[in-house]
Amino acid sequence: MNLEARHISVRLAGRTIIKDASISVTPGELVALIGPNGAGKSTFLRALAGLLPLASGEICPQQDMKAYARFRAYLGQEPVIHWPVTVERLVSLGRLPHLDAFQKPDAEDRAAIAHAMDVTSVQEFADRPAIHLSAGERARVLLARALATRTPYILADEPVAALDPYHAFGMMELLALEAKAGRGVLVVLHDLNLAARFADRLVLMNKGKVAADGEKDVVLSDRMLANTYGIKVARGPDWLAPVGRVANGD
Amino acid sequence: MNTQRLLIPILISVVIVLSGVSLLVGPADLGPKDLIASLSGTSDEVTQTIFWQIRLPRVLLAFLVGGSLGLSGAALQGLLRNPLAEPGIIGVSASAGFGAVLALYFATFGMAWSVSVAAMTGALIATLVLVFLAGRDASVLTLILAGVAINSLAAALTALALNLSPNPFALADMVHWLMGSFADRSLDDVLLSAPFILFGSALLLTSGRGIQALVLGEETAQSLGFSLLRLRLVVIFGSALCVGAGVAVSGAIGFVGLVVPHILRPFTGHDPARLLWPSILGGAALLLAADCLVRLLPGGQELKLGVVTALIGAPMFLHLIWTTRKYMR
C-alpha cells in the first residue's frame, strides 16, 4: 500500500504553510524531500505523519492513531530524550504501538528490538543512558527506536542535521538499506549531494507547494535550483556545489 | 536489573513491617497479641475501640494518602517530564486546601462529602491551570513559576477565608487541620475518601504507556499513537481526585510526591511507567514511618505530619533544583 498525500493544505497559526501539495511513496523506495528554508518540508512531513490537522485534502491510508502508528514511524527533527533511560529501554519504546495498556512485550517484540539495535550497531551501548551518548550515536539509537516499530514506512525529518559527513553517510546508508529491504522511506534533507546520491526520487518543495517530483537530473536542474533555492551551482561527475546566488531568484 | 526486580518485594516488606509498627505505637500500650485479638474480635471493648477507631484508620490513611500522593507525583512528573512536578510544590494541595476551607467556612454540616468535593474541585482547577501554563514545554522555570503563582493565590484566598472567620475556634481548627495529620480520624473518614482515591489511582495507573512514550517528547509520543489530550486529562483528573480526597481527609501533606519518586527513580531505570507502582508503595511507607515518628517523638504535643514531611522534603527540593538545573533550562 502506498503512503499518499492528496492535495493537502495545512494552516498553522492562521498562515497557510502547505498549499495543495501531493506526494506518493511506494514500498522499497527512498524519497528525499528537499527545498529551501521555509518551503514547508517539515510541516509537509508532519502532516503526512498524521500529526497535524489538514485544512483540505487527505492522507491515505486513513487510519486511527494506533493503526497509523503501526503503518509509519516518524523520526522528528532533533528529538529530545527526557529521562536518562538506557539505550535498550529507549529502543523498546518503538514497540508501544503494538502493546495494549498492560500487555507485556512478547518474543516478537524482543526480536524486533534486538534486530533494530543490530542493524544500527547500538548493541554495544545497550545499557548506557541514551542522553550521555554522542550526537552520532544518539541519532542511531533514535533510528533504532523507529525501526523497532517495524512499520512499512519511515518518515524522517533531517536525520543527518547534527551529524558530520562520516556519520551522515552512515545514517543514509542505513536508511537506504531499509528501503532495499522493502520499506518506503521519506526523508527531509538539506544536503543536496546526499539527496542526489541516496534517493531514488526527489521531491522539491518551494513556498508550500511541490515544485518538482522526479529523478535527480530533472529536479536538480540548473533552472530549477535557480528558481527555488536562488543559487548557481557548479557540477562534477557525482557532486554539485553552490557557487553563488542568482540575481532574481524567483 | 536485579535491584529493579527486587524493588517491589522490598517495598512491600517495608510497608508490612511499618504497618505493624504503626499499629503498636501510641499512648495506650497494645501488644501484638492485643492486635490479633482485636482482629478476631476476642479482645475487650477498650482495646477493640483503640484498634478499630484509632490505630487502624491511621494505617489505612497512610496507605491511601501516602500511596496516592507518591503516585500523583510520579505521574505528573512523567506527564510534564520534570522531576520537580509535585502536587504540593505546584499548588494543587494548597488549592485543594482552599476548596476544603471554603466548604468548612460555609459550614455545610451533615454533608461530610462536600469538603471532599470542594477539595477535589480546587485541586482540579489548579492542575488544569498548571498544565495549561506549563504543559507545552518541559521547562523547570515555567513549572516552578506557575506553581509559585498558584500556591500564592491559594494561600491568599485561604488566608482571606480564615481572616473573615467569625469564630476563633473554627479558625484554630482549620489552621491545625491544614497542617496535615492522621490523628483522630475515624474509619468513616477513611471510607469517605477511599473511593475517590482508589478511582483516581486507577486512572493514573492507566497512564503508564503514555508517559513512557513522552520520554521522546510530545510529537514522538503522538506518532506512537497516543492522544496527548487524553493522556493529559487522565493524569489531571486522576491526580486531582487523589490529592483532593487526600487533603479533605488529612489536610495538606506536602513533598511526598517529590521525595518518593526521586529516591526510587534510579531503581526503575528512570522509566516513568515503571516508577508508578513503586511510588505507591514508597509513598505509603514514607507516611507510615512519618506517622510513627510524630507519635514517638518526645514532647507535649504530637507533631503534625505535614510539618514532618515538609522538613524532610524542602531540603530535598532545594537539592533537586540544584541538580536538575544543570541539564534542564
Chai-1 contact restraints between the chains, C-beta under 6 A:
chainA,res_idxA,chainB,res_idxB,connection_type,confidence,min_distance_angstrom,max_distance_angstrom,comment,restraint_id
A,A49,B,S223,contact,1.0,0.0,6.0,A-B,restraint_1
A,L51,B,Q222,contact,1.0,0.0,6.0,A-B,restraint_2
A,M65,B,G225,contact,1.0,0.0,6.0,A-B,restraint_3
A,K66,B,G225,contact,1.0,0.0,6.0,A-B,restraint_4
A,A69,B,L224,contact,1.0,0.0,6.0,A-B,restraint_5
A,A69,B,G225,contact,1.0,0.0,6.0,A-B,restraint_6
A,Y74,B,S223,contact,1.0,0.0,6.0,A-B,restraint_7
A,G76,B,E219,contact,1.0,0.0,6.0,A-B,restraint_8
A,G76,B,T220,contact,1.0,0.0,6.0,A-B,restraint_9
A,P79,B,L216,contact,1.0,0.0,6.0,A-B,restraint_10
A,P79,B,G217,contact,1.0,0.0,6.0,A-B,restraint_11
A,P79,B,T220,contact,1.0,0.0,6.0,A-B,restraint_12
A,V80,B,G217,contact,1.0,0.0,6.0,A-B,restraint_13
A,H82,B,R81,contact,1.0,0.0,6.0,A-B,restraint_14
A,H82,B,V215,contact,1.0,0.0,6.0,A-B,restraint_15
A,W83,B,V215,contact,1.0,0.0,6.0,A-B,restraint_16
A,W83,B,H270,contact,1.0,0.0,6.0,A-B,restraint_17
A,P84,B,H270,contact,1.0,0.0,6.0,A-B,restraint_18
A,V85,B,V215,contact,1.0,0.0,6.0,A-B,restraint_19
A,V85,B,H270,contact,1.0,0.0,6.0,A-B,restraint_20
A,V85,B,D271,contact,1.0,0.0,6.0,A-B,restraint_21
A,R89,B,G269,contact,1.0,0.0,6.0,A-B,restraint_22
A,R89,B,D271,contact,1.0,0.0,6.0,A-B,restraint_23
A,L96,B,R209,contact,1.0,0.0,6.0,A-B,restraint_24
A,L96,B,A213,contact,1.0,0.0,6.0,A-B,restraint_25
A,L96,B,L224,contact,1.0,0.0,6.0,A-B,restraint_26
A,P97,B,L224,contact,1.0,0.0,6.0,A-B,restraint_27
A,P97,B,G225,contact,1.0,0.0,6.0,A-B,restraint_28
A,A101,B,T206,contact,1.0,0.0,6.0,A-B,restraint_29
A,A101,B,R209,contact,1.0,0.0,6.0,A-B,restraint_30
